[in-house]
Amino acid sequence: MSIPAVSILMSVRDGERFLPSTLASLRAQTFADVEYVVIDDGSTDRTGRILDRFADRQKRVTLLRNKVSRGLAASLNLGLRECRANLVARADADDIHMPSRLAKQVSFLEGNGDAGLVSCGFRRIDAAGEVIDVETAMTDPDLIAFAMMFETPILHPGAMFRRKAVREIGGYDETLWTAQDSDLWLRLRETTRLANIAEPLVDYRVHDGGIVARRGKKGDRLSHKVKQRALSEYCECAFAIDEAAAAVEMMRGYHKLTKTNVETGRRMLRRVRKRAAVKEPKAVLGWFDERYRRGHIAQAQYHGGSDPGFAARLAAHAFRKRPGLYTASLASRLGWKSLSGGARDRTR
């Protein structure tokens, strides 16, 4: 049997709800020289039957079954050992892949021999398939490598990587039941260039059954532990897990932090900024400064009602270097007249 150009690697557990549409989108790819390596990770629903029918109708399918669930990382490592192609395309069982996804990623890797991985932008969709928003992927390799300390700029189910590059670093860390992708990309960036195609090539489904929705506080802490290692290595110092979590959440701005965590996050981020000023190009520093500013604005808004003085200090700090960005609408939402008036007065 000839070796295919691409191995499509998927692990699925109880995925009957969305699996048929995902498989249909993979069958519809314009790039056809592929094999499928699919792991049924101890499913108890109709997933097994759906996969059996798929294997009956499709050539070059390897089905592996775990009698009990072993988790995503262990299942992907199991499948990775069965992949024969030099290029491996990840896919999850609940997303939709644009027909040109594989073709564009193969073309990119063939033309960029120094890149060991390429992912893509995506459209975020809900359970019904309605588009929520669109994420254009960052493409600057320096920025991708830097931003990984705070977020995950590589879409896991949209990634295509060189099999040898991932196997040489040991594959997925099976001790991680979440954030396996973040950990893998952080290790992979040390040996090869990571890249993105900006345009959306995947419809990434967000629903209650997704691992991010289900992972809870323990999963968040595990994710922060991965970021803790990266931040510590970057700054050549030992970040505590709570310090790393505060820094990451300050940059993201998704949730209201306690005043103590805000101050901790600010302190840690200043340490990162000092290091970045020596190591990074201007584009990376610009991204950091903008996200830092947005994080302060988010926390100012969260605290505006309960502690306007604290919120004003955060806003004043955010706009210190770019006061022209302070808007009347923001001041109105926070109950301030202006940065030069109410907000600045409260910082003294």
Secondary structure, DSSP 4 states (H G I P E B T S, - for coil): -PPPSEEEEEEESS-TTTHHHHHHHHHT-S---EEEEEEEES--STHHHHHHHHHHHSSSEEEEEESS---HHHHHHHHHHH--SSEEEE--TT-EE-TTHHHHHHHHHHH-TTEEEEEEEEEEE-TT--EEEEEPPP--HHHHHHHTTTS--S-GGG-EEEHHHHHHTTSS-TT-SS-HHHHHHHHHTTTSEEEEEEEEEEEEE--TTSHHHH-HHHHHHHHHHHHHHHHHHHHTS---HHHHHHHHHHHH--SPPPHHHHHHHHHHHHHHHHHHHHHS-HHHHHHHHHHHHHHHHHHHHHHTTT-HHHHHHHHHHHTSS-GGG--HHHHHHHT-S-IIIIIHHTT-
